[in-house]
Amino acid sequence: MSVPQQKYDIAIIGAGACGMTAAITAARRGASVCLIEGGARVGTKILKTGNGKCNLSHAPIEGDEYRGSDSKRVAGFLNRFGVDETLEFFKSIGLITREKDGYIYPYSEMASSVLDVLRFAVAASGAEVICSAKATAISGSDGDYAVLCKIDPDGNGNSKSAKSEIHAKKVILCTGGCADPVSGSDGSGIRIAENLGLNVLKPLPALVKVKAANSKDMAVCAGVRSKGVVSVYVGNGASDIASGANPVSYDRGEIQFTKDGLSGIPVFNVSRYISRALDEGDSVRIRLDLCPEMNEDELAFFITDHIRNGYGNAGISIDEALSGIQNKKLNTYILKTIGVKPSAPAADIGRDEISRYAHALKALDFNIENTYGFEQAQVTSGGVDLNEVDDNLQAVRYPGMYLAGELLDVDGPCGGYNLQWAWTSGYIAGNSAASDL
Ligand SMILES: Cc1cc2nc3c(=O)[nH]c(=O)nc-3n(C[C@H](O)[C@H](O)[C@H](O)COP(=O)(O)OP(=O)(O)OC[C@H]3O[C@@H](n4cnc5c(N)ncnc54)[C@H](O)[C@@H]3O)c2cc1C
């Protein structure tokens, strides 16, 4: 594969959600654009999003849902190109959408529709796409940037790679973070930025499952799903909780119990705090409230009453008597953690044991040992400090260089927020670079 020697107006590094949006936007403004992609194909991660359906945005998005080094600035970017503008953009390239409970999907509910329309729009815009070209460094300055690339001649990694330089007046670096590295976002773009002297907040996995300490007892409830509240406590663990400390984060929704820890959307949404706290050497504890609609006393009263006047004398076991309250497997786990044999006759269970069960249902604690790694993570917490870019996403220290997408230290919760950041920042970077030629 040969790389054209012409000099482009704009070289965009990384053909993910962000890079393709930037390319279409800049080329539509008349710029000659070269879109450089390390993988053999563009936009592969998009196909995996939203379980193959691509939850491409959310309605509404205010901006304060995002986290990172200067996340309060995100609202300002969204004011310039937010959810409405994104949906218009997609309409302009032939994609209609549908919304359910705020979650926005392509009308086809197929992520491939999103990738297809982006690919076709990139081609129609006249932007040149160079795949199997991994950027390793950027040199030069405004008006003449050079992107050093390692070219994989066959696109399959089997042949000896060649080096090449692509020249452009402006450059947009949008190589993603480190999450899901098989899709190409392996952190190499963040290293390019770091080598240029830009400040980088350590990339850590976010929107990811967590591992509990002493998880061997959890095998019994692996696969169980239960709705509840997930709260994260950082620091001295139990003593912090006991002294009434506020959690550093919490979320409500369907919790999934795994063989070695916890998963599900509310766990994903708090996981960025867990990654960062553990990385700083803090201890982390998750507390689950598996019955947020009732308080502990109400629960204990209900159970006592039920055992006394209900099935208590029917010769059933305590885990059977509690089956109207929680999943049986989860009850088995909870009863074991409070030292009650699940097979014990319900009639023999005293007030103290019932109080302990009610307390555990409202405050089931897990010491968190770790999160899963980038291979399992949906996004990256950390990346290039947002303070390194101005309101046009231009690098403060490198005029003519723009940074966008997950590469920047901005991360959102589940629900379309992260792709929205990719569209928003891709549009702003592409538009700003093209208008500055
Ligand atoms: C399984 C999964 C499901 C997800 N589901 C959703 C969802 O439903 N909704 C949502 O909002 N978000 C979702 N996300 C997150 C979302 O996909 C990302 O935040 C978003 O794709 C980031 O876009 P980006 O363009 O910045 O980076 P990426 O999509 O990571 O794209 C970066 C591109 O740059 C290329 N690249 C990397 N390094 C180089 C280099 N050195 N040279 C050249 N090219 C390079 C990569 O190959 C890649 O194509 C999901 C993520 C995963 C992993």
The ligand as an SDF file (V2000), in Angstrom:
LIG
                    3D

 53 58  0  0  0  0  0  0  0  0999 V2000
  -18.4720   -2.7940   23.9850 C   0  0  0  0  0  0  0  0  0  0  0  0
  -18.7050   -1.2960   23.9640 C   0  0  0  0  0  0  0  0  0  0  0  0
  -20.0180   -0.8180   23.9240 C   0  0  0  0  0  0  0  0  0  0  0  0
  -20.2430    0.5680   23.9290 C   0  0  0  0  0  0  0  0  0  0  0  0
  -21.5290    1.0010   23.8350 N   0  0  0  0  0  0  0  0  0  0  0  0
  -21.7640    2.3380   23.8040 C   0  0  0  0  0  0  0  0  0  0  0  0
  -23.0990    2.8330   23.6050 C   0  0  0  0  0  0  0  0  0  0  0  0
  -24.0450    2.0770   23.3530 O   0  0  0  0  0  0  0  0  0  0  0  0
  -23.2890    4.1800   23.6590 N   0  0  0  0  0  0  0  0  0  0  0  0
  -22.2460    5.0610   23.8700 C   0  0  0  0  0  0  0  0  0  0  0  0
  -22.4810    6.2640   23.9250 O   0  0  0  0  0  0  0  0  0  0  0  0
  -20.9700    4.6170   23.9960 N   0  0  0  0  0  0  0  0  0  0  0  0
  -20.7140    3.2890   23.9460 C   0  0  0  0  0  0  0  0  0  0  0  0
  -19.4180    2.8480   24.0450 N   0  0  0  0  0  0  0  0  0  0  0  0
  -18.3240    3.8430   24.1290 C   0  0  0  0  0  0  0  0  0  0  0  0
  -18.0650    4.4680   22.7320 C   0  0  0  0  0  0  0  0  0  0  0  0
  -18.0180    3.4340   21.7740 O   0  0  0  0  0  0  0  0  0  0  0  0
  -16.7510    5.2670   22.6980 C   0  0  0  0  0  0  0  0  0  0  0  0
  -16.7380    6.2070   23.7430 O   0  0  0  0  0  0  0  0  0  0  0  0
  -16.5800    5.9830   21.3680 C   0  0  0  0  0  0  0  0  0  0  0  0
  -16.5890    5.0360   20.3090 O   0  0  0  0  0  0  0  0  0  0  0  0
  -15.2710    6.7740   21.3230 C   0  0  0  0  0  0  0  0  0  0  0  0
  -15.0970    7.2980   20.0280 O   0  0  0  0  0  0  0  0  0  0  0  0
  -13.6600    7.7830   19.5220 P   0  0  0  0  0  0  0  0  0  0  0  0
  -13.8080    8.0090   18.0540 O   0  0  0  0  0  0  0  0  0  0  0  0
  -13.1760    8.8630   20.3690 O   0  0  0  0  0  0  0  0  0  0  0  0
  -12.6830    6.5390   19.7730 O   0  0  0  0  0  0  0  0  0  0  0  0
  -12.7280    5.0770   19.1240 P   0  0  0  0  0  0  0  0  0  0  0  0
  -14.1170    4.7010   18.7740 O   0  0  0  0  0  0  0  0  0  0  0  0
  -11.9860    4.2190   20.0600 O   0  0  0  0  0  0  0  0  0  0  0  0
  -11.9470    5.2400   17.7470 O   0  0  0  0  0  0  0  0  0  0  0  0
  -10.5580    5.5090   17.6960 C   0  0  0  0  0  0  0  0  0  0  0  0
  -10.0260    5.0340   16.3600 C   0  0  0  0  0  0  0  0  0  0  0  0
   -8.6520    5.4290   16.2630 O   0  0  0  0  0  0  0  0  0  0  0  0
   -7.8920    4.3400   15.7630 C   0  0  0  0  0  0  0  0  0  0  0  0
   -6.5080    4.4850   16.2740 N   0  0  0  0  0  0  0  0  0  0  0  0
   -6.0750    4.3020   17.5470 C   0  0  0  0  0  0  0  0  0  0  0  0
   -4.7580    4.5800   17.6310 N   0  0  0  0  0  0  0  0  0  0  0  0
   -4.3610    4.9330   16.3870 C   0  0  0  0  0  0  0  0  0  0  0  0
   -3.1110    5.3380   15.8450 C   0  0  0  0  0  0  0  0  0  0  0  0
   -2.0060    5.4330   16.6060 N   0  0  0  0  0  0  0  0  0  0  0  0
   -3.0490    5.6270   14.5010 N   0  0  0  0  0  0  0  0  0  0  0  0
   -4.1740    5.5430   13.7090 C   0  0  0  0  0  0  0  0  0  0  0  0
   -5.3730    5.1750   14.1840 N   0  0  0  0  0  0  0  0  0  0  0  0
   -5.4750    4.8730   15.5180 C   0  0  0  0  0  0  0  0  0  0  0  0
   -8.5940    3.1110   16.2950 C   0  0  0  0  0  0  0  0  0  0  0  0
   -8.2910    1.9790   15.5270 O   0  0  0  0  0  0  0  0  0  0  0  0
  -10.0600    3.5250   16.2020 C   0  0  0  0  0  0  0  0  0  0  0  0
  -10.6260    3.1990   14.9450 O   0  0  0  0  0  0  0  0  0  0  0  0
  -19.1480    1.4850   24.0060 C   0  0  0  0  0  0  0  0  0  0  0  0
  -17.8500    0.9820   24.0220 C   0  0  0  0  0  0  0  0  0  0  0  0
  -17.6120   -0.3900   23.9930 C   0  0  0  0  0  0  0  0  0  0  0  0
  -16.2060   -0.9100   23.9940 C   0  0  0  0  0  0  0  0  0  0  0  0
  1  2  1  0
  2  3  1  0
  2 52  2  0
  3  4  2  0
  4  5  1  0
  4 50  1  0
  5  6  2  0
  6  7  1  0
  6 13  1  0
  7  8  2  0
  7  9  1  0
  9 10  1  0
 10 11  2  0
 10 12  1  0
 12 13  2  0
 13 14  1  0
 14 15  1  0
 14 50  1  0
 15 16  1  0
 16 17  1  0
 16 18  1  0
 18 19  1  0
 18 20  1  0
 20 21  1  0
 20 22  1  0
 22 23  1  0
 23 24  1  0
 24 25  2  0
 24 26  1  0
 24 27  1  0
 27 28  1  0
 28 29  2  0
 28 30  1  0
 28 31  1  0
 31 32  1  0
 32 33  1  0
 33 34  1  0
 33 48  1  0
 34 35  1  0
 35 36  1  0
 35 46  1  0
 36 37  1  0
 36 45  1  0
 37 38  2  0
 38 39  1  0
 39 40  1  0
 39 45  2  0
 40 41  1  0
 40 42  2  0
 42 43  1  0
 43 44  2  0
 44 45  1  0
 46 47  1  0
 46 48  1  0
 48 49  1  0
 50 51  2  0
 51 52  1  0
 52 53  1  0
M  END
$$$$
